[in-house]
Amino acid sequence: MRFDQNKRDFQTMSLDTLDAMDRKILAVLLDDARISMAELARTVGLSKTPVAARVRALEAQGLITGYRTMLSPVKLGLTHVAFVEVRMSDTRQAALEQFNTAARTIPEIEECYMIAGGFDYLLKVRTRDIAEYRQVMGERISTLPHVSATSTFVAMEAVFEQKAPDIG
């Protein structure tokens, strides 16, 4: 990132334009988003003011999109994970938008991706058990707009989840 405090000028950021200090800051924040600015500054070897300015710049450019609490699905009893291939009866823009809007209302759908290939969407669905999954599938997912068919794949084990992007 190029940041001139005098000009308050921000250059568009990407992985290629991040400097070593921004990468250090992001690595620390990925590990502990609740760290204080003073502790972050100590950790990366700068004073508090330039670190705070860099973090604000990373936020302003949209590279840091937010801070949130991560909950343990296992501790919440949500141990059943299924991946669902969804085939649509209509793939025109209006139909896709209707599906997208309706899918966002189902809390058990953790992730939803439009796919190029043999099906149209891939959903990650998290529930307590197979019985709850069957209910969510039968009463909510299969009734989403323009769904013509689904195929379910049940995860046996989560090797890793929510891996942060590599910032080098």
C-alpha positions in Angstrom: 0.0 0.0 0.0 1.2 3.5 -0.8 -0.1 6.0 1.8 1.1 9.6 1.9 0.0 11.0 5.2 0.4 14.6 4.0 -1.7 14.1 0.8 -4.1 11.5 2.3 -3.7 9.7 -1.1 -4.5 6.1 -1.4 -3.4 3.8 -4.2 -5.6 0.9 -5.2 -4.5 -2.1 -3.3 -4.0 -5.7 -4.2 -1.8 -8.5 -3.0 0.8 -7.1 -5.5 0.8 -3.6 -4.0 0.8 -4.5 -0.3 4.2 -3.6 1.2 5.9 -5.7 3.9 4.6 -3.7 6.7 1.0 -4.0 5.6 1.5 -7.7 5.3 2.8 -7.8 8.8 -0.1 -5.8 10.1 -2.7 -8.0 8.3 -1.0 -11.2 9.5 -1.3 -10.0 13.1 -4.9 -8.9 12.7 -5.8 -12.2 11.1 -4.4 -13.9 14.2 -6.0 -11.5 16.7 -8.5 -8.9 15.4 -9.1 -7.7 19.0 -5.5 -6.6 19.5 -5.1 -2.9 20.6 -3.4 -0.4 18.3 -0.6 0.0 20.8 0.0 -3.7 21.0 -0.2 -4.0 17.2 2.3 -1.2 16.8 4.7 -3.0 19.3 4.3 -6.3 17.5 5.1 -4.9 14.0 7.8 -2.4 15.2 6.1 0.9 14.4 4.6 3.6 16.6 0.8 3.7 17.2 0.0 6.6 14.9 1.4 5.2 11.6 0.0 1.7 12.4 -3.5 3.2 13.0 -3.2 5.2 9.8 -2.3 2.0 7.9 -5.2 0.1 9.4 -7.6 2.9 8.5 -6.2 2.9 4.9 -6.6 -0.8 4.6 -10.2 -0.4 5.8 -10.9 2.5 3.6 -9.7 0.6 0.5 -11.9 -2.3 1.4 -9.1 -4.8 2.0 -10.2 -5.1 5.6 -14.0 -5.6 5.4 -14.8 -6.0 9.0 -14.1 -7.6 12.4 -16.3 -10.3 13.8 -16.6 -13.0 16.5 -16.1 -16.5 15.2 -18.3 -19.1 17.0 -17.5 -22.8 17.3 -20.2 -24.7 15.4 -19.2 -27.9 17.3 -19.8 -26.2 20.7 -23.1 -25.0 19.3 -24.1 -28.6 18.4 -24.0 -27.8 14.6 -21.9 -30.8 13.6 -23.6 -32.0 10.4 -22.3 -30.4 7.3 -23.6 -31.1 3.8 -22.7 -29.7 0.5 -25.6 -29.4 -1.9 -25.4 -29.2 -5.7 -28.4 -27.2 -7.0 -29.7 -27.4 -10.6 -32.0 -24.6 -11.7 -35.0 -24.8 -14.0 -34.3 -21.3 -15.2 -31.0 -19.5 -15.3 -32.0 -16.1 -16.6 -30.9 -13.2 -14.4 -34.3 -12.6 -12.8 -34.5 -16.3 -11.7 -31.0 -16.2 -10.3 -31.7 -13.1 -8.3 -34.9 -14.6 -6.9 -32.9 -17.7 -5.9 -30.1 -15.6 -4.3 -32.5 -13.5 -2.3 -34.5 -16.5 -1.0 -31.3 -18.5 -0.2 -30.0 -15.7 2.0 -33.0 -16.1 4.3 -32.2 -19.7 5.2 -29.8 -19.5 8.2 -28.6 -23.1 7.8 -27.1 -22.2 4.4 -23.6 -21.1 5.6 -22.2 -20.4 2.1 -23.7 -20.2 -1.4 -21.7 -20.1 -4.7 -22.9 -19.8 -8.3 -21.0 -22.5 -10.2 -20.0 -22.8 -13.8 -20.3 -26.5 -14.7 -22.7 -29.4 -14.4 -24.9 -27.7 -11.9 -25.7 -24.1 -11.0 -25.1 -23.5 -7.3 -23.1 -25.2 -4.5 -24.4 -24.7 -1.0 -22.7 -25.4 2.4 -25.5 -26.3 4.8 -24.8 -26.8 8.6 -27.4 -28.4 10.9 -27.4 -30.4 14.2 -27.9 -33.8 12.6 -29.2 -35.6 9.5 -32.8 -35.3 10.7 -32.6 -31.6 10.9 -30.8 -31.5 7.5 -33.6 -33.5 5.9 -36.2 -31.1 7.3 -34.2 -28.0 6.0 -33.8 -29.7 2.6 -37.4 -30.8 2.2 -39.1 -27.8 3.5 -36.8 -24.9 2.6 -34.0 -25.6 0.1 -36.0 -27.7 -2.3 -38.7 -25.0 -2.3 -36.4 -22.2 -3.3 -37.4 -20.4 -6.5 -36.5 -22.3 -9.7 -34.8 -25.3 -8.1 -35.3 -28.3 -10.4 -32.9 -30.9 -8.7 -30.4 -31.2 -5.8 -27.7 -33.7 -4.9 -26.3 -33.8 -1.4 -22.8 -34.8 -0.2 -22.3 -35.2 3.5 -19.0 -34.1 5.0 -17.3 -36.8 7.1 -14.7 -34.5 8.7 -13.7 -30.9 8.5 -10.0 -30.9 7.7 -9.9 -27.1 8.0 -12.5 -24.3 7.7 -12.4 -20.6 7.3 -8.8 -20.5 6.2 -7.5 -17.0 5.7 -6.2 -15.9 2.3 -2.4 -16.1 1.9 -1.1 -12.6 2.1 2.5 -13.8 1.5 
